[in-house]
Amino acid sequence: MNLVKRREFLQRAIKAGTAFYFSAIPWCQSAAEKYPTKNQDNALLVIAQSALVHDKNNKLIGNQVNDLLNRAMENLLQVSRSDLAWQRLFNKDDVVGIKINCLAGRGISTSHELVDAIIEGLRSAGVPDRNIIVWDRANRDLEKAGYAIKTDRNGIKCYGNDQVGYTSDIYEFGEIGSHLSNILVHQCTAIINVPILKDHGIVGMTNALKNFFGAIHNPNKYHDSCGDPYIADVNMLDEIRNKVRLTVSDALTAQYEGGPPFMPQWAWNHNSLIVGFDPVAIDTIGWDIIEQKRKEKGLPTLAAVGREPTYIATAADAKHRLGQDDRSKIKIFQA
């Protein structure tokens, strides 16, 4: 596979100004690095895959998931050790929000083992526990997926938008206008997007781009027309574009039909992580994975059933330029 040099992905950016954070989050100044996912000729993704991540009882094995993520990070940043990769992306002054997806409960939500591995990576970059927030739309979603709500001042935090509310200001782009999560806007200097790869009964599929419907107050308003252009428009909001530094798509267990709720008859162990900086490329390849599984199982394409995720192409168009959807320009490295 053709590897793209990491200098094509990494560029220095102006330090973010000091901002105030709610509920015991310290004042913080972050050297927020931006990655050129817009207008780039090529996008690099790492697909790290191993059947060893599940045991004979179909349970995830934490150290195997950790090893898988480490391999992905080393290949993505082209370094010899995973801690060096994390140190390229984050520093001790960052307040990092890990945006997960827990809507479907324990069956198919962002896995605890993956979140634990990401936390270890952040620690290796010097990010203190008090500056790590695991978050999603609502406390009830997190609890349904087995996450404990945590608000300790000095420890890792875990809570939903309903814990601290939404902004009073409305953020707008294109066809959307929404209040944004205070976690995203006022508490975090950096975001790691950790979606689940799965089918969606209205918009076709949900993965990197759609995961930020969990950051707005009115996502139900924006599912018409397979979410097009709304999903792309949400991702154009500056607070999302400028803060997301890494996407780790959880495809350890994926779902090819019946989503967004968990439907075990249509779920399968893909045993993989899809890691990169370009959410459009990640969604493009994720879509291919779902279509391949649907074909294998004798199901029609998403387009044939009226659920083609056209918002992915919109996110790549001249108005949005959020990433690369041309498969010939997406470089995939298998780890």
Beta strands, then each sheet from edge to edge (+ up, - down):
strand 1: 43-49
strand 2: 96-99
strand 3: 132-136
strand 4: 157-160
strand 5: 171-173
strand 6: 176-178
strand 7: 190-193
strand 8: 196-200
strand 9: 204-206
strand 10: 244-255
strand 11: 267-268
strand 12: 272-276
strand 13: 330-334
sheet 1: 4+ 3+ 2+ 7+ 10+ 12- 1+ 13+
sheet 2: 4+ 3+ 2+ 7+ 10+ 8+ 9-
sheet 3: 4+ 3+ 2+ 7+ 10+ 11-
sheet 4: 5+ 6-
end
